[in-house]
Amino acid sequence: MTFFLVFDVPVFWPILLYYWIVLFVLTMKRQIVQMIKYKYVPFSIRKQKYGGKKSVVSTSSSKDWFRTCPSRNLPGEQDT
């Protein structure tokens, strides 16, 4: 099934499979070593959680802040 009969060589498929696996490993070795070095995982099982800043619970509500703002008053309140 080739243009030239010289290249029409029968190949035993397990040998061809082994050849492709070796070729893949040799060409990807550098990338695989770097991924292992930097602990890169190309897949994830569940959503990653970060241990960032914890939310701070304040004792004052947003209405208290609004009241302390000098240029704003709540509806129905007078300027003092």
C-alpha positions in Angstrom: 0.0 0.0 0.0 2.8 2.4 -0.8 4.0 4.4 -3.8 7.2 2.4 -3.9 7.4 -1.3 -3.5 10.7 -0.9 -1.7 8.9 0.6 1.3 6.2 -2.1 1.4 7.8 -4.1 4.3 5.7 -6.3 6.6 6.0 -5.4 10.2 5.0 -7.4 13.2 2.7 -5.1 15.2 4.1 -5.7 18.7 7.5 -4.6 17.5 5.9 -1.5 16.0 4.1 -0.8 19.3 7.3 -1.2 21.3 9.1 1.2 18.9 6.5 3.9 19.4 6.6 3.5 23.2 10.4 3.8 23.2 10.3 6.8 20.9 7.7 8.5 23.1 9.6 7.9 26.3 12.9 9.2 24.7 11.3 12.4 23.4 9.2 13.1 26.5 11.9 12.3 29.1 12.9 15.9 29.7 9.3 17.1 30.1 8.4 14.2 32.4 11.5 14.8 34.6 10.6 18.5 34.9 7.0 17.7 35.8 8.2 15.4 38.5 10.7 18.0 39.8 8.1 20.7 40.2 5.4 18.3 41.4 3.1 19.0 38.5 0.0 16.8 38.3 -1.7 16.9 35.0 -5.0 15.8 36.4 -7.0 16.4 39.6 -9.5 14.3 41.4 -11.3 17.1 43.2 -11.3 20.8 43.5 -8.2 22.2 45.1 -8.6 24.1 48.3 -6.2 26.9 49.3 -5.4 27.9 52.8 -5.5 31.6 52.2 -6.6 34.4 54.4 -9.4 33.6 56.9 -12.4 35.9 56.8 -12.5 38.2 59.8 -15.8 38.5 61.6 -16.4 42.1 62.6 -18.6 43.2 65.4 -20.0 46.1 63.6 -22.5 45.8 60.7 -22.6 47.7 57.5 -25.3 50.0 58.9 -22.9 51.0 61.7 -20.2 52.0 59.1 -22.9 53.8 57.1 -23.8 55.8 60.2 -20.2 56.8 60.9 -19.7 58.1 57.4 -20.1 61.9 57.7 -21.5 62.5 54.2 -24.3 59.9 54.3 -27.3 59.3 56.5 -29.8 56.4 56.6 -33.2 57.2 55.1 -35.4 58.9 57.7 -32.5 60.2 59.8 -31.7 63.9 60.3 -28.3 65.6 60.1 -26.8 66.2 63.5 
